[in-house]
């Protein structure tokens, strides 16, 4: 499925004709902005809080610049034709996240309750680890199709990761959601990694089975109903996500995995009926579990009436949290233009102010304008991911790219929607922005894989080998 | 495979679009509602972020501020907090605000719309926001005399002093009182503890009750001044020295019950002057019964009864009932039965008489000032009503002056100053089982006939010996010292 045989994709920019520019210099120029903007933001926070440029400005700027530079060089060397936007976008989001985390570190209230203080240096370390993994992916994953070989190992790996938080003694229950494990002094969210591994499995599996799933079906009321035995896989995935919902009590993780699977299934089979099935099954699952799982019920109640939840929490009733309402107040107090860096009071959210709820800090301090820009940055990453899927020349690459981008979009929606009170809150975090090692590292790996796919897609096709018979066949001899 | 990919792209776009729409809803449409929500701590943080303006008495601030730890930067302090509490009210980081601190909050915090232009300018020039000042009408010497008098006396009580010609409140004291400084912060150890101790359920003295404005007492014999005014105004009696047709003993109209006097008093057919001098229940009871409910109520209303007063701090409405039996009207006319009045109300009665029959609207905020001391708003004296003619007012004045010169109010005499007054001892409780309230209302008059001050004092001393309680004995000395303080200041 190359550009020359598929005119419908010819106008997309990632598809280059032979000899297309690599766009590495564009990436470098954008990266400069992606480093300079957070540095200015950092200085801004310091000026707002203490009336002086923060002491760590130089080391912080150098640190971020260095990481971005390493990432850029790795791309230049190992994936020269990769998409030029994704690395700068991820760097910018990561840098702004660091600024917001540092800003919340300065809050006395959060320091007192142990929610912040030294988070920013750790997040910088996680970022370094994330970039390292990113570089590692580019170096060692020469061709994403290699991953196809590990389809079933990936399945086992994903199941293992997903079930880890349920292992007694390892799993941790944070505000009701059991999606964390504790190793030494580190807490890890295996779900973030499972997201990638699962995408690999789905892509490999669906690539093989797509024809069977797509063609062997009966038509009923305008829908193509799959054969019973083809229903198996989707039922299994559905059950697993229901199990996650029941045992880890996290609606977001469950929704993310099931949603990713339905998206990939739809793309693989081009059958709309899967979407209908997917929606029905997730609705049945969510409502069914919510009817008996008190933690999910409480999240839904808090979403429907955050003020009541706030009042209950204030009255000292156990198990309730004022976070949701505090986040809404933070957004509202920011208004159109925001208070400016360092001048809001998002520390009132207290617990998880710099992780799950970091978007509220952006909302309050950068306002509607800033938050919309931030959401559009995410939209751009997703858009570049979908472009990569369109441009990819192999079905596995297409499926993997759309799976990862789709999961990214779903995660942004579930987290941002949860914090903004659009849907019930879940325990996931904003990719790149939020404090947390697992999230940052896993998402850098995700960007690495997408860049690898896009590099393969945009790489100029090797010049056709000279055919020794060519000249001969053209010679028409009488 | 590309067609579903494009659809998924659109789907992802819709997800982000939904987020953007929600964000606009939250940060634009609902923003104001969320930002100004009372439970949103930012509202309080903002309120305490800049030093609050001051409340000023006689050119001197009676409030101040100090910085605190935590996210509330400034805390209110008070000078002589307990003495001024009925005037200022309190403002607390933890418990909100009341009375003047609450009513003029906009000016004091600087958030008032009238300061908007100034604030915008300050913001552009980088100056910090400041609060404006509230200049009160109070007289520090009179307030001190009132509060010290109550404190020395020791029982619960209240004093209100007015300037009759303008309605300015000169003193507004309540005892026992509380120091609002102790609850101004939000510390759980000190402020919350102090707050708990001040609550009525933990403290039977109810020190946070503003007795001057919010407590209604049966006014007892001091109400006879109003009854006398009604008699003159409605033409029942034309002159202070005209004999009334009052039998002794007098059986209340429509009953077989005798209305008794307090002791063996010369009340038979007594003139109004004599009846007021010795405080005859029979004379004034019969005047009330003869006038009837409607006429008594009409006069009472003209003096301000049945209406809440806004000074601008709200004062409770005083009570004079409607639809009463003649005997109940008789009892009401001597300040018993349902009749009840705030100390402010009785001071208004005294002030209206002293101001030759014109009742001025009582007020305590003279001026609102911007942070740079520019006047934002000035209160002009305002006539509330004309409860009696000047002629009748002067007749009543001469009667009240007789009370002080030669009657039950001798304790309020001030050498060289004309003083008119009336004592009261109001019964209360089932069958008068509780100790009565001691009342005294009075005014002082200058040489030119104008009056600089009218006072009402009430003492509710549950520990006092019953016989000791009489307006003349307990309340008159306090009224005297308050009047003296004002008169001395005038000279």
Interface residues (C-beta under 8 A of the other chain):
Chain A: X6 X8 X9 X109 X263 X266 X267 X268 X270 X307 X310 X325 X328 X329 X331 X332 X333 X334 X335 X336 X345 X348 X363 X367 X368 X371 X372 X375 X376 X378 X379 X382 X383 X386 X389 X390 X395 X398 X399 X402 X405 X406 X409 X410 X412 X413 X416 X417 X420 X421 X422
Chain B: X1 X2 X3 X4 X5 X6 X7 X8 X9 X11 X12 X13 X15 X16 X18 X19 X20 X22 X23 X24 X26 X27 X28 X30 X31 X32 X33 X34 X35 X37 X39 X40 X41 X42 X45 X71
